[in-house]
Amino acid sequence: GAVVSQHPSWVICKSGTSVKIECRSLDFQATTMFWYRQFPKQSLMLMATSNEGSKATYEQGVEKDKFLINHASLTLSTLTVTSAHPEDSSFYICSARKSGGNTIYFGEGSWLTVV
Amino acid sequence: AQSVSQHNHHVILSEAASLELGCNYSYGGTVNLFWYVQYPGQHLQLLLKYFSGDPLVKGIKGFEAEFIKSKFSFNLRKPSVQWSDTAEYFCAVNGDYGGSQGNLIFGKGTKLSVKP
C-alpha cells in the first residue's frame, strides 16, 4: 500500500535554531500535502495545506514566516520551524493526497522538542 | 507495535440508513481516541474524541462513538446518514502516559459513499 514517510521521527533542537521535517510519499505522487500539529490532550490542528509548485495556504494564526513549507516536488514537502522556541515542541504529522484522487495517507509523525 | 484497524475499506449506504464503522486498536495502556472526517478536497476535521469519562461520546453532525475497553474498540455510529456524510473517516489513537502522549496513529480510513 501507499506509504508516507516522515523524517525525522524524533528531533531535539536548541532554542533559536531551525529544524526541518520532511514528508515524503514513497510510491505515489501527491499534489497536495497537509501539515498538522497536535498538543497533548488535544486533537490535530491543521497548520497549512501544501500544493506542489505553489505557495502553501496557512491556517489563521499560523505564522508563515516561522513555519516554512516547501512542496517542490510531487513526492516531497518540507516543514521548517525557524527560530524554534520551547512552545513549538509538539507532534507534527503530515498527510498526502494521491494525485488524481481523494485517497489520503498519513505519515508516522515527528516529535519536536525544543530545549 | 501499536496499530489501528478499520475493518471496512469502503461502505456504501442509502440515505437514512444507519452507519457503524469499526475501529480496533492494539495497545494495552491508557489511550486517547479520535474520529476524524475528511470531505473530498478538504482537510481533516474532528468528529469526536475520547480521553476519559463516559465511554459513549457524542460528536458533531449526529455522530457518536462508544469506547469498549475490553474489546479495544471505538466504533463510530450514526442513526441516519445523509448524502452530505459522503467522506473518508479515520480513527486515530494516542497512547496516554500520564503527562505525555505517544504518537498519533491512524487507521487506513473508511470511505463512506451515501446514495441519495
Interface residues (C-beta under 8 A of the other chain):
Chain A: G1 F34 Y36 Q38 P40 K41 S43 L44 L46 T49 F91 I93 S95 N102 T103 I104 F106 E108 G109 W111
Chain B: N32 F34 Y36 Q38 P40 G41 H43 L44 L46 K49 F51 E88 F90 A92 N94 G99 S100 Q101 N103 L104 I105 F106 K108 G109
